[in-house]
Amino acid sequence: MSWLPCGIYHEHYRQDHAWWQTPFVRGKMLFLGLGIFVLLPFFDLISPDFGPYLLNVLVILLYTILAAMGVQLLIGFCGQVTLGHAAFVAVGAYTAALVLMHGPELARMTEVSNPLLALLVGICKLGVKAGLLYPAAIILAGLTAGLWCVLFGLPSAKVKGFYLIMTTIAAQWITVEFFITQYVSQIGGRAQAFSIMPDNFAIGPLVIDSDKKVYFLGVVLVLLLTAAMANLLRSKPGRAWIAIRDNDIAAEAMGVNIVTYKLLAFFVAGAMGGVAGVYWLNYNYIVSPEHFQWFWSLWWVGVILIGGVGSIHGTIFGSMFMVFVLEGLKFALIPLGDVFPQLLDRFLFIKEAVFGLAIALFLIYEPNGLAYRWWQLKNYFNLWPFSY
């Protein structure tokens, strides 16, 4: 049996740790996967006017999930507060842009003495030869952003709390405002922005040059990173991260090397941010320092606060809340635009005010986030009619 009115029971340890523990849940996830992830992007066939707009909103949702996932790992699962994650998203975006623009040139290099440059040249050669330069750019962007994140995670070995917040904020100013704005964005005689031709975003014969293809790429990336995080949390590093989050002194007393695992958490979180940066580049075909302002770091922290700290579901629910509610707010203000035209002109300020108000209300009335309500709803359904 797989269902009892008083709940779900398991006979094996493997059943207890399965992602989808009953046939009903497996069927539900299959239905949601087909109904939402596959059919929803084709809404433009029904509504040619609203469909493209909905698709753009869904792409923004996927980008928000990808960017907030690294923040969730650091804050929710390892207890390391960060307010500079936009810097690592920017590093990933610029790394991918440089690889896609100069990858063929690097692939033609023969004699390289620097080992890091030799590794980069080797990856570019394999990518160009196999027609997989774009996947190679995603991998390099993740590695570069992860290593850059580790650099700013080094102070976590000595400081915590408010002081760690300041070091992560410093990552934003040093990375985006100094290195990228003053040096990286000037490569090749450019002014500020890098523009990439759509045909560079190719995986073999498949060119990701439309919003629909970008959406499906985002779905694949979200599924891969979610699966990677879920499995990491079940492994030794994941258990070490949670132990550090709960009590780092007790974790160290039990033999956990807290410095090593903290830096590993920063690396994985930075790599996830780098992948999000590549996805943003694929969506816009242009990247500029203005895309990675400090406000976005705060925005992604708000996403996990609203969705639920320390929950993979919380990243998804928080992203859905922030994207859909604020888009709904825009629609609600459109009819009032004829009476109060200044509302639409000042929508950015209204959006920021609603963002701050939402965080305050959730911290007061729902500190565990939307994921906790989802957990309660599932338990009520699974335990009915004995849900008391």
Secondary structure, 3 states (H helix, E strand, C coil): CCCECCECCCCCHHHHCCCCCCHHHHHHHHHHHHHHHHCHHHHHHCCCCHHHHHHHHHHHHHHHHHHHHHHHHHHHHCCCCCCCHHHHHHHHHHHHHHHHHHHHHHHCCCCCCCHHHHHHHHHHHHHHHHCCHHHHHHHHHHHHHHHHHHHHHHHHHCCCCHHHHHHHHHHHHHHHHHHHHHCHHHHHHCCCCEECCHHHCEECCEECCCHHHHHHHHHHHHHHHHHHHHHHHHCHHHHHHHHHHHCHHHHHHCCCCHHHHHHHHHHHHHHHHHHHHHHHHHHHCEECHHHHCHHHHHHHHHHHHHHCCCCHHHHHHHHHHHHHHHHHHHHHHCHHHCCCHHHHHCHHHHHHHHHHHHHHHHHHHCCCCHHHHHHHHHHHHHHCCCCC
